[in-house]
Amino acid sequence: MRVTVCQIDPRDGYLDACLAALGDHLRQEASDFVLLPEMSLAEWLAADPSPDGAKWTAAVAQHENYIERLSDLGATAVMGTRPIVRRNGSRRNQAYLWTAAAGAVGIHEKYYLPDEEGYWEHRWYDRGAKNFDLARALGLRIGVQICTEMWFFEWARHYASARADLLCVPRATPHGTQSKWLAGGQAAAVCSGAYCLSSNLWCPVGDKANCGGLSWVVDPEGVVLATTDDANPFATVEIDPEFARMSKKTYPRYVPE
C-alpha cells in the first residue's frame, strides 16, 4: 500500500499549481491513498478574528468544486477536511473520505476548537459531535483527528481499540512548531498502533495565515518514515497494514485501560 502526505499552499493564485504538482507526484509514485491538509482547498479563514458568513459560503463552494475533480489527482482514495453548513445554519469543519465510487463522504466533524491568534476557529464555526468513528477504504480501517484533536491522546487509544490501520491528522499549524507537532504525531502512532499520517498547510513566513508545513508518515512504533519540507512538499512511502494490525497486540497497546 502506497500512501502520500503533502503540504499545500491554499492561497489564491497558488493552490491550482500545488494540486497540479501533487497530481504529477501521485501518478509518478503510483500512490493509493493521499491525505490533504485541513480545509486546504480554499484560503485559511480562521486567520481572521472576525468571522464572515459570505467568505465561509464561498469556501464551501470552492471546496465542493475542487472535490468534484479529485479524480484528476490519480489516487484511489483521498482524505481531507472541508467547511460545511448544517441545515440549521451551523458551520462545521468536516473530515471526509473521497473515493471514485462513493464521492466525498463525511466522517467526523472537528470537536476540539482552538481560539487564538491565527486560529480563531471557535469563532468561525461550531464543534461537531464528540464522535471519532472509523472510515473504510482500500481494505483499511482509517481514523481521523483534525489538527488540535491529535493532542487528546485518549482518542488515539480509542483508535487502537477500534483496530485502525491509519490515523490521519490533517493540520493547519504554524511556523516554528514543526518539531513539537512531529513529536505528537510519533506519540499518537505509538498510542494507536497505527501508521500516523499528517499533512499541513503551508504559507510563506509573514503571510496572514501562519501555516508552516511539515507533513509526515510515522509507523506504529513511532519511527518517522517520511517528512516534507519547502523543497519537497510531497512524500510517498510503502506501508504494511499487517504491521499495524500486529502492533495492536504489542506494548503499549495491549495494556488494559
N, C-alpha and C positions, 0 to 999 in steps of 0.2 A: 504494500500500500504506500503510495507516494502522496505526501501532504506538503502544502505550501503555506507559508506565512509571508506577510508583506507590510511595508509602511507606505501609506498613501498620503499624498498632498491633496486635500479636499478643496483647495481654493479655486475660484472661478479662473479659468484660463490655464489651469494646471492638471485638473482632475482627468480630463479626457486622455492626455498624454500618458499619465500614470497608468490608467486602465489599459490602454493600448500596449504599453510595455509589459504590463502584468500578463496580458493575454499571450504575448510572444513568449514570455518566460514559461508559462504553463504548458504551452504546446511543445516547446523545446524539451522541457523536463518530463513530459507525459504525466503530469500530476493528476491525481484522482480527486483530491479534496483541497479547497482553499478557504482560509479564514480571512475575512476582511476586517478592518478596524471598526471601532464604534462609530455608528452613524457617519460612514465615510463617503457617502455619495452626494454630499452637499457640504457647504461650509459649516464649521463648528459653531452652532448657535449659542451655546452656553458660555462663550467668551464674553458676551454682553450681559451686564447685570439687569437689563430691562427687557423682560420677555415681550415678544412681538408676535401676535397671533397670525398676522399675514405672512411673516417670514417662516413661521412653523408650517403653515399650509403650503407655502411654496416648496419647502424642504421635503414635505411628504410627497408632493407631486414629482419632485426631481428624483427622489429615491425610487418611486414607482417606475418612472421612465427607465432608469438605469437597470433596475431589477428585471424588467421585461427583456433586457438584452444580455442578461448574464450568460446565456448560452454562447455568446461570442467569445467568452474567455476560454472555453475549451475544457474546463474541469467538469467532472461528473456531478459534484456536489459543492455548494458554496454556503458558508455561514457568515452572517454579519448581523448588524442591528440597524433599525430604521425608525424614524419618527412616525407615529400613528396618531389618529384621533378616534377615540371611542364614540359610540352613538350618543352618549350623554355629554359629549364635548371634552372629555378628559383626554389630555395629551399624555402619551406614554413613549418610552424607549423600548422597543420590542426586538428581541433576538429572533431571527428567522433562519430556517434552513431551506435552501433552494435546490431542487433537482429538476431536470427537464420534464420528468413525468408529472410531478406534483406542483411545480412552481414554487413560490415562496410561502412557506407555512410558518406561522408564528409559533414560537417555542416557549418563550419566557419574557416577562416584562420587568425591567430593572426595578429592584426594590430598595437598595441602599443608595441614597442620592446625596452626593456632596453639595455644599452650598458655600463657595468661597471664590476668591479672585480667579477668574478664568474658567471656573467650573460651577456656574450658577444654576445647576441642574434642578435643584429643588424649587427654584423659581419658575423655570421653564416648563416643567412637566410633573405629573403625579407619579407616585410609586405604584408599581403593579402589585399583584398578589404575591404573597411570600411562598411561591411555588418554584421549585427547582427540579423540573421534570427532564427526562431524557428525550432526545431526538434519536432517530434511527435512519441511517443511510449507509450504503456500501457494506452492509453487514456489520456496521459499527454501532455501538451504543455511545451517544455523544451528549455530554453535559456542557452547560454554559454558565459562566459567571461573568457578568458585564463589568469590566473595569474595577471599580471600588469593591464590588462584591467578592473579588478574589481574597480580600483580607479577612473575610469571615470564614475561617478555615473549617468550621463545623459543616459547611456545605461541601467542602472537598471530601470530608469523611462520609457525608451523605452519598456522594457520588461513588465512593469506594463500595459502600453497601449496595448501591444500585448497579454495580459492576460496569461502570463507564469505561470505555476504551480510550476516549479522548475527553479532555477537559479544555474547553475553548474559552479564552479570555480576550474578547475584543476590547480595545482600550482607546482612550484619549488622555494621555498623561504627559507631564511637562518635561522640558529640557532640564538636565541636571539631576534627574531622579532615576535614570535608567538602571543603575546597579541595584537600587532598592527594589524596584519592580521585578527585576530578574530574580533576585533572591526570593521574593514572594512567590514567583512562578515555580521555582525549584521546590519550595516547601509545599505548594499546592499539588505538584506532581507526586511528591512522596506521600502526602496525606491521602490522595485519591487513588494511588496506584495506577494512574492513567498517564498517557502522554499529555503534557500540558502544552497547548499551542496558544500563542498570543500574537495579535497584530495591532499595531499602534498607528495613529495619525502622525503626520509629520508636517510642520510648517517651519520656515526659517526663523532663527532667533530674532526677536523683536516684533514678529507678527502678533496681531491681536490674539490669535489662537495660539497659545503656548503648548504646542504638541511636539514632543521630542523624539519620536521614532523609537527604535529598538524593538524588534519583534523576535520571537524565539520559538524553538521546539525543544522541549525538555523531556527526557524519558522518565518512566515511573520511579527510577531510583535517584532522580534529581540531576542526572548528567545532561549538560547542555549539548544538544546535537547540532544546533544551528542558530545563528542570530543574523539580524540585518543591521545595516548602518547606512549612512548617507550615500556612500558609493555603491552599496549593494542592497537595494531596497527590497529584494525578493530572496527567499531561501526555500529550497525544496529538499526534503530528505525522505529516505525509505524508513518506514516504521513496521514493527511486527506486532499486530494486535494480540497475538497469543502471549507475548511477553507481558502486556498489560493484564491479561486475564490471569496468568500465573502469579503476577505480583499481588493480587488480592489475597493470596494465601501466605504471604511473607510479611516480615516485620516492616513497618508497624501496623500494617493494615489488619492483620489477624487479631490484634489485641482488642478485646471487647470494650464497649463503652462503659 
